[in-house]
Amino acid sequence: MADHAKASATVVKILRTLTTTVQGLAELRNQLGLGHGRTAPSPALTRHARLALNSTVTVTEFVLDTWQDRIDRGKLPPLSQQPRAD
């Protein structure tokens, strides 16, 4: 297997892990978040909150970078030309 194919397979593996991370973040939000009418303080530890925050930043930056790359390569129109979701 060529090095670029190995690297590509590794990237796919990382992307699968990111998908699992997003699912885990949603579960964590449902279990520990205040979004379902809870008023008691969350039992989450600071390190868990930081992990969730940094994971969210990583996923968001990857999605935005991918979106911008597709715009740059002409696969998507520039943001100013994309339909608005008003």
C-alpha distances in whole Angstrom, upper triangle without the diagonal:
4,7,8,6,7,10,11,10,13,15,15,16,19,20,21,23,25,26,27,29,31,32,33,35,36,37,39,41,42,43,44,45,48,47,49,53,52,55,54,52,48,47,44,44,43,40,39,40,38,35,36,37,34,31,33,33,29,29,31,30,27,28,31,28,26,29,30,27,28,31,30,28,31,29,32,36,37,39,42,42,40,42,44,44,48
4,5,5,6,9,10,11,13,14,16,17,19,20,21,23,25,26,28,29,31,32,33,35,37,38,39,41,43,44,45,45,48,47,49,53,52,55,54,52,48,48,44,44,43,39,39,40,38,35,35,36,33,31,32,32,28,28,30,29,25,27,29,26,24,28,28,25,26,29,28,26,29,28,31,34,35,37,40,40,38,41,43,43,47
4,5,5,6,9,10,11,12,14,15,17,18,20,21,23,24,26,27,29,31,31,33,35,36,37,39,41,42,42,43,46,45,47,51,50,52,52,49,46,45,42,41,40,36,36,37,35,32,33,33,30,28,30,29,25,25,28,26,23,25,27,24,23,26,26,23,25,28,26,25,28,27,30,33,34,35,39,38,37,40,42,42,45
4,5,5,6,9,10,10,12,14,15,16,18,20,21,23,24,25,27,29,30,31,33,35,35,37,39,40,41,41,44,43,46,49,49,51,50,48,45,44,41,40,39,36,35,36,34,31,31,32,28,26,28,27,23,23,25,23,20,22,24,21,19,23,23,20,21,24,23,21,24,23,26,29,30,32,35,35,34,36,38,39,42
4,5,5,6,9,10,11,12,14,15,17,19,20,21,23,24,26,27,29,30,32,33,34,36,38,39,40,40,44,43,44,48,48,50,50,48,44,44,40,40,39,36,35,36,34,31,31,32,29,26,28,28,24,23,26,24,21,22,25,22,20,23,24,21,22,25,24,22,25,24,26,30,31,32,36,35,34,36,38,38,42
4,5,5,6,9,10,11,12,14,15,17,19,20,21,23,25,26,27,29,31,32,33,35,37,37,38,39,42,41,43,47,46,48,48,46,42,41,38,37,37,33,32,34,32,28,29,30,27,25,27,27,23,22,25,24,21,23,25,22,21,24,25,22,23,27,26,24,28,26,28,32,33,34,37,37,35,38,39,39,43
4,5,5,6,9,10,10,12,14,15,16,19,20,21,23,25,25,27,29,30,31,33,35,36,36,37,40,39,41,45,44,46,46,43,40,39,36,35,34,31,30,31,29,26,27,27,24,22,24,23,20,19,22,20,17,19,22,19,18,21,22,19,21,24,23,22,25,24,26,29,30,31,34,34,33,35,37,37,40
4,5,5,6,9,10,11,12,14,15,17,19,20,21,23,24,26,27,29,30,32,33,35,36,36,39,38,40,43,43,45,45,43,39,39,36,36,35,32,30,31,29,26,26,27,24,22,23,23,19,18,21,20,16,18,20,18,16,19,20,17,18,22,21,20,23,21,23,27,27,29,32,32,30,33,34,34,38
4,5,5,6,9,10,11,13,14,15,17,18,20,22,23,24,26,27,29,30,32,33,34,35,38,37,39,42,42,44,44,42,38,38,35,34,34,31,29,30,29,26,26,27,24,21,23,23,20,19,22,21,17,19,22,20,18,21,23,20,21,25,24,23,25,23,25,29,30,31,35,34,32,34,35,35,39
4,5,5,6,9,10,11,12,14,15,16,19,20,21,22,25,26,27,29,30,31,32,33,36,35,37,41,40,42,42,39,36,35,32,31,31,28,26,28,26,22,23,24,21,19,21,21,17,17,20,19,16,18,21,19,17,21,22,20,21,25,25,24,26,24,26,30,30,31,34,34,32,35,35,35,38
4,5,5,6,9,10,10,12,14,15,17,19,20,21,23,24,25,27,29,30,31,31,34,33,35,39,38,40,40,38,34,34,31,31,30,27,25,26,24,21,21,22,19,17,18,18,14,14,17,16,12,14,17,15,13,17,19,16,18,21,21,20,23,21,23,26,26,27,31,31,29,31,32,31,35
4,5,5,6,9,10,11,13,14,15,17,18,20,21,23,24,26,27,29,30,30,33,32,34,37,37,40,40,38,34,34,31,31,31,28,26,27,25,22,22,23,21,17,19,19,16,14,17,17,13,14,18,16,14,17,20,18,18,22,22,21,23,21,22,26,27,27,31,31,28,30,31,30,34
4,5,5,6,9,10,11,12,15,16,17,18,20,21,22,24,26,27,28,29,32,31,33,36,36,38,38,36,32,32,28,29,28,25,24,25,24,20,20,22,19,16,18,19,16,14,18,18,15,16,20,18,17,20,22,21,21,25,25,24,27,24,26,29,30,30,34,33,31,33,33,32,36
4,5,5,6,9,10,10,12,14,15,16,19,20,20,22,24,25,26,26,30,29,31,34,34,36,35,33,30,29,26,26,25,22,21,22,20,17,17,18,16,13,15,15,12,11,15,15,12,14,17,16,15,18,20,19,20,23,24,23,26,24,24,28,28,28,31,32,29,31,31,31,34
4,5,5,6,9,10,11,13,14,15,17,19,20,21,23,24,25,25,29,27,29,33,33,35,35,33,29,29,26,27,26,23,21,22,21,18,17,18,16,13,14,15,11,10,13,13,10,11,14,14,12,15,18,17,17,21,21,21,23,21,21,25,25,25,28,29,26,28,28,27,30
4,5,5,6,9,10,11,12,14,16,17,18,20,22,23,24,25,28,27,28,32,32,34,34,32,29,29,25,26,26,24,21,22,22,18,17,19,17,14,15,17,14,12,15,16,13,14,17,17,16,18,21,20,20,24,25,24,26,23,24,27,28,27,31,31,28,29,30,28,32
4,5,5,6,9,10,10,12,14,15,16,18,20,21,22,22,26,25,27,30,30,32,31,30,26,26,22,23,23,20,18,19,18,15,14,16,15,11,13,15,12,11,14,15,13,14,18,18,17,19,22,21,22,25,26,26,28,26,26,29,29,28,32,33,30,31,31,30,33
4,5,5,6,9,10,10,12,14,15,16,18,20,20,21,24,23,25,28,28,30,30,28,24,25,21,22,22,19,17,17,16,13,12,14,12,9,10,12,9,7,10,12,10,11,14,15,14,16,19,19,20,22,24,24,26,23,23,26,26,25,29,29,27,28,27,26,29
4,5,5,6,9,10,11,13,14,16,17,19,20,20,23,22,23,27,27,30,30,28,25,25,22,23,23,21,18,19,19,15,14,16,15,11,11,14,12,9,12,14,12,12,15,16,15,17,20,20,20,23,25,25,26,23,23,26,26,25,29,29,26,27,26,25,28
4,5,5,6,9,10,11,12,14,15,16,18,19,22,21,22,26,26,28,28,26,23,23,20,21,21,19,16,17,18,14,13,15,15,11,12,15,13,11,14,16,15,15,19,20,18,20,23,23,24,26,28,28,30,27,27,29,30,28,32,32,29,30,29,27,30
4,5,5,6,9,10,10,12,14,15,16,16,20,19,21,24,24,26,26,24,20,20,17,18,18,16,13,14,14,11,9,12,11,7,9,12,10,9,12,14,13,14,17,18,18,20,22,23,23,26,28,28,30,27,26,29,29,27,31,32,29,29,29,27,29
4,5,5,6,9,10,11,12,14,15,15,18,17,19,22,22,25,25,23,20,20,18,19,19,18,15,14,15,12,10,11,12,8,8,11,10,8,10,13,12,12,15,17,17,18,21,22,22,24,26,27,28,25,24,27,27,25,28,29,26,26,25,23,26
4,5,5,6,9,10,11,12,14,15,18,16,18,21,21,24,24,23,19,20,17,19,20,19,15,16,17,14,11,14,15,11,11,15,14,12,14,17,16,15,19,21,20,21,24,25,25,27,29,30,31,28,27,29,29,28,31,31,28,28,27,25,27
4,5,5,6,9,10,10,12,13,16,16,17,20,20,22,22,20,17,17,14,16,17,15,12,13,14,11,9,12,13,10,11,14,14,12,15,18,17,17,20,22,22,23,26,27,27,29,31,32,33,31,30,32,32,30,33,34,31,31,30,27,30
4,5,5,6,9,10,10,10,14,13,15,18,18,20,20,18,15,15,13,15,15,14,11,10,12,10,6,9,11,8,8,12,12,11,13,16,16,16,18,20,21,22,24,26,26,28,30,31,32,30,28,30,30,28,31,32,29,29,27,25,27
4,5,5,6,9,10,10,13,11,13,16,16,19,19,18,15,16,14,17,18,17,14,13,15,13,10,12,14,12,10,14,15,13,14,18,18,17,19,22,22,22,25,27,27,28,31,32,32,30,28,30,30,27,31,31,28,28,26,23,25
4,5,5,6,8,9,13,12,12,16,15,18,18,17,14,15,13,16,17,17,13,13,16,14,11,14,16,14,13,17,18,16,17,21,21,20,23,25,25,26,29,30,30,32,34,35,36,33,32,34,34,31,34,35,32,31,30,27,28
4,5,5,6,7,11,11,12,15,14,16,16,14,11,11,9,12,14,13,10,10,13,11,8,11,14,12,12,16,17,16,17,20,21,21,23,25,26,26,29,31,31,33,35,36,37,34,33,35,34,32,35,36,33,33,31,28,29
4,6,5,5,8,8,9,12,12,14,14,13,10,12,10,13,14,15,11,10,13,13,9,11,14,13,12,15,17,16,16,20,21,20,22,25,25,26,28,30,30,32,34,35,36,34,32,33,33,30,33,34,31,30,28,25,26
4,6,6,8,7,7,11,10,14,14,14,11,13,12,16,17,18,14,14,17,16,13,15,18,16,15,19,20,19,19,23,24,23,25,28,28,28,31,32,32,34,36,38,38,35,34,35,35,32,35,36,32,31,29,26,27
4,6,9,10,9,12,10,13,12,12,9,10,10,13,16,16,13,13,16,15,13,16,19,17,17,20,22,20,22,25,26,25,27,30,30,31,33,35,35,37,39,40,41,38,37,38,38,35,38,39,36,35,33,30,31
4,7,9,10,11,9,11,10,9,6,7,7,10,12,14,11,10,14,14,11,14,17,16,16,19,21,20,21,24,25,25,27,29,30,31,33,35,36,37,39,40,41,39,37,39,38,35,38,39,36,35,33,30,31
4,6,7,9,8,10,10,9,7,9,9,12,13,15,12,10,14,14,11,13,16,16,15,18,20,19,19,23,24,24,25,28,29,29,31,33,34,35,37,39,39,37,35,36,35,32,35,36,33,32,30,27,28
4,6,6,5,7,8,8,7,11,11,15,16,18,15,13,16,18,15,15,19,19,17,20,23,22,22,25,27,26,27,30,31,31,33,35,36,36,39,41,41,39,36,37,36,33,35,37,34,33,30,27,27
4,6,7,9,11,12,11,14,14,18,18,20,17,15,18,19,15,16,20,19,17,20,22,21,20,24,25,24,25,29,29,29,31,33,34,34,37,39,39,36,34,35,34,31,33,34,31,30,27,24,24
4,6,9,11,13,12,15,16,19,21,22,19,18,21,21,18,19,23,22,20,23,25,24,23,27,28,27,28,32,32,31,34,36,36,37,40,41,41,39,36,37,37,33,35,37,33,32,29,26,26
4,6,9,12,12,15,17,20,21,24,21,19,23,23,20,21,25,24,22,25,28,27,26,30,31,30,31,34,35,34,36,39,39,40,42,44,44,42,39,40,39,36,37,39,36,34,31,28,27
4,6,8,9,12,14,17,19,21,19,17,21,22,19,20,24,24,22,25,27,27,26,30,31,30,32,35,36,35,37,40,40,41,43,45,45,43,41,42,41,37,39,41,38,36,33,30,30
4,6,9,12,14,17,18,21,19,17,21,23,20,21,25,25,23,26,29,28,28,31,33,32,33,36,37,37,39,42,42,43,45,47,47,45,43,43,42,39,41,42,39,38,35,32,32
4,6,9,12,14,16,19,17,16,20,21,19,20,24,24,24,26,29,29,29,31,33,33,34,37,38,38,40,43,43,44,46,48,49,47,44,45,44,41,43,45,42,41,38,35,34
4,6,9,11,12,16,14,13,16,18,17,18,21,22,21,23,26,26,26,29,31,31,32,35,36,36,38,41,42,42,44,46,47,45,43,44,43,39,41,43,41,40,37,34,34
4,5,8,10,13,11,10,14,15,14,15,18,19,18,21,23,23,24,27,28,28,30,32,34,34,36,38,39,40,42,44,45,43,41,42,41,38,40,42,39,39,36,33,34
4,6,9,12,10,10,14,15,14,16,19,19,20,22,24,24,25,28,29,30,31,34,35,36,38,39,41,42,44,45,46,44,43,44,43,40,43,44,42,41,39,36,37
4,7,8,6,7,10,11,10,12,15,15,16,19,20,21,22,24,26,27,28,30,31,32,34,36,37,39,40,42,43,41,40,41,40,37,40,42,39,39,37,34,35
4,5,5,6,9,10,11,12,14,15,17,19,20,21,23,24,26,27,29,30,32,33,35,36,38,39,41,42,44,42,41,42,41,38,41,43,41,41,39,36,37
4,5,5,6,9,10,10,12,14,15,16,18,20,21,22,24,26,27,28,30,31,33,34,36,37,38,40,42,41,39,41,39,36,39,41,39,39,37,35,36
4,5,5,6,9,10,10,12,14,15,16,18,20,21,22,24,26,27,28,30,31,33,35,36,37,39,41,39,38,40,38,36,39,41,39,39,37,36,37
4,5,5,6,9,10,10,12,14,15,17,18,20,21,23,24,26,27,29,30,31,33,35,36,38,39,37,36,38,37,34,38,39,37,37,35,33,35
4,5,5,6,9,10,11,12,14,15,16,18,20,21,22,24,26,27,28,30,32,33,34,36,38,36,34,36,35,32,35,37,34,35,33,31,32
4,5,5,6,8,10,10,12,14,15,16,18,20,21,22,24,26,27,28,30,31,32,34,36,35,33,35,33,31,34,36,34,35,33,31,33
4,5,5,6,8,10,11,12,14,15,17,18,20,21,23,24,26,27,29,30,31,33,35,33,32,34,33,31,34,36,33,34,32,31,33
4,6,5,6,9,10,11,12,14,16,17,18,20,21,23,24,26,27,29,30,32,33,31,30,32,31,28,32,33,31,31,29,28,29
4,5,5,6,9,10,11,12,14,15,16,18,20,21,22,24,26,27,28,30,32,30,29,30,29,26,29,31,29,30,28,26,28
4,5,5,6,9,10,10,12,14,15,16,18,20,21,22,24,26,27,28,30,29,28,29,28,26,29,31,29,30,29,28,29
4,5,5,6,9,10,11,12,14,15,17,18,20,21,23,25,26,27,29,27,26,28,27,25,29,30,28,29,28,26,29
4,5,5,6,9,10,11,12,14,15,16,18,20,21,23,24,26,27,25,24,26,25,22,26,27,25,26,24,23,25
4,6,5,6,9,10,10,12,14,15,16,18,20,21,22,24,26,24,23,25,23,21,24,26,24,25,24,23,25
4,6,5,6,9,10,11,12,14,15,16,18,20,21,22,24,23,22,24,23,22,25,27,25,26,25,25,27
4,6,5,6,9,10,11,12,14,15,17,19,20,21,23,21,20,22,21,20,24,25,22,24,23,22,25
4,5,5,6,8,10,11,12,14,15,17,18,20,21,20,18,20,19,17,20,22,19,21,20,19,22
4,5,5,6,8,10,10,12,14,15,16,18,20,19,18,19,18,16,20,22,20,22,21,21,24
4,6,5,6,9,10,10,12,14,15,16,18,17,16,19,18,17,21,22,20,22,22,22,25
4,6,5,6,9,10,11,12,14,15,17,15,14,16,16,14,18,19,17,19,18,18,21
4,5,5,6,9,10,11,12,14,15,14,13,14,13,12,15,17,15,17,17,17,20
4,5,5,6,9,10,10,12,14,14,13,15,14,13,17,18,17,20,20,21,24
4,5,5,6,9,10,11,12,11,11,13,13,13,17,18,16,19,19,20,23
4,5,5,6,9,10,11,9,8,10,10,10,14,14,12,15,16,17,20
4,5,5,6,9,10,10,9,10,9,9,13,14,13,16,17,18,21
4,5,5,6,9,9,9,11,11,12,15,16,15,18,20,21,25
4,5,5,6,5,6,9,9,11,14,14,13,16,18,20,23
4,5,5,6,5,6,6,8,11,11,11,14,16,18,21
4,6,8,8,9,8,11,13,13,14,18,20,22,25
4,6,8,10,10,13,16,15,15,19,21,23,27
4,5,7,8,12,14,12,13,16,19,21,24
4,7,10,12,15,13,12,15,18,20,23
4,7,8,11,9,8,11,14,16,19
4,6,8,6,6,10,13,15,18
4,5,5,7,10,12,15,18
4,5,5,8,9,12,14
4,6,8,9,13,14
4,7,9,12,14
4,6,9,12
4,7,9
4,6
4
